[in-house]
Amino acid sequence: MVACQEDQARVERGRTNSKGAVVVSEYSTIRYEVDDGLLRLTLNRPDAMNAFTVEMANELEDAYKRASGDDAVRAIVVTGEGKAFCAGMDLSVGGNVFGLDESLTPTLEDMSSWPLRPEIESGVRDTGGQVTLAMYDCLKPIIGAINGAAVGIGATMQLAMDMRLASTKARFGFVFGRIGITPEACSTWFLPRIVGLEKALELFYRSDILSAEEALEVGLVRSIHEPETLVEDACDLARSLVKDRSPVGIALMRQMTLRNAGLPHPRDAHEIESLGVFYTSQVDGKEGVAAFLEKRPAEFPGKASEMPPFYPWQKG
């Protein structure tokens, strides 16, 4: 892929490593490295098996929003530093380990009145859900390279990814039943869509740890890879998805596919798709047709940072 002009802006906000990748240096629990259109996002608390914290949640949410609006990023690969992907919530934190304010008595009305009141936002809202909603809204494909243990939020945050590749050493656990809490990170919305309702219920009820092979069998992951090739295999897949493709087209495909399946009638999808074809055919579509007729790679001028005027058609 051809690097975008915005790479220079990335350098100004970060630094360039020895391999030429642009590194955003303001994060402390994750690494954010952009190289030739590909963002490698690494959970970076290896001494704690990349256990999830409120700080990590805030940094991940910011990273996905940053990547979504950055034309230098075409696709995202997410992995963990060290032996684990993410061992779940950091249980060593004092007080409420989820960072919640137990003095409150929130209601569903409190949670559905946007924008949320500050005390609800900071004291009640599930931090894992904040991350997966940012992933859901992201305009770039997200590929998971699951390198090791992925438990609790380590398992549920993956569900908002487009595809998940697993190391032979990967393990997956929706273990909420074991510790007496309910699923989080919007997983009751995502998981049934990936593995089906019956299997999702079984995974939640049993709270077992799945091997990579078992995760593949139930459809949770796309493929299994040797540990030493996992990340590069994921990067190769990510590049293949966006190479010679319109950034606007990819962004709309992602958002249409995620959102339209939940619409009440196919006509609702037809209305949105009609607008998609109408607007994308005017610039990128003309270039795509010309490139096809001239037997050359297309050079699409559209940018995901400049979406058609009908987007977003749905909030939340």
Secondary structure, DSSP 8 states (H G I E B T S, - for coil): ----TTHHHHHHHSEE-TTS-EEE-S-SSEEEEEETTEEEEEE--GGGTT-B-HHHHHHHHHHHHHHHT-TT-SEEEEEESTT-SB-SB-TTSSSSTT---TT----HHHHHSSS--HHHHHHTS-HHHHHHHHHHH-SS-EEEEE-SEEETHHHHGGGGSSEEEEETT-EEE--HHHHT----TTHHHHHHHHH-HHHHHHHHHH--EEEHHHHHHTTS-SEEE-TTTHHHHHHHHHHHHHTT--HHHHHHHHHHHHHHTTSSSHHHHHHHHHHHHHHHTTTHHHHHHHHHHHTS-------TTS--TT---S--
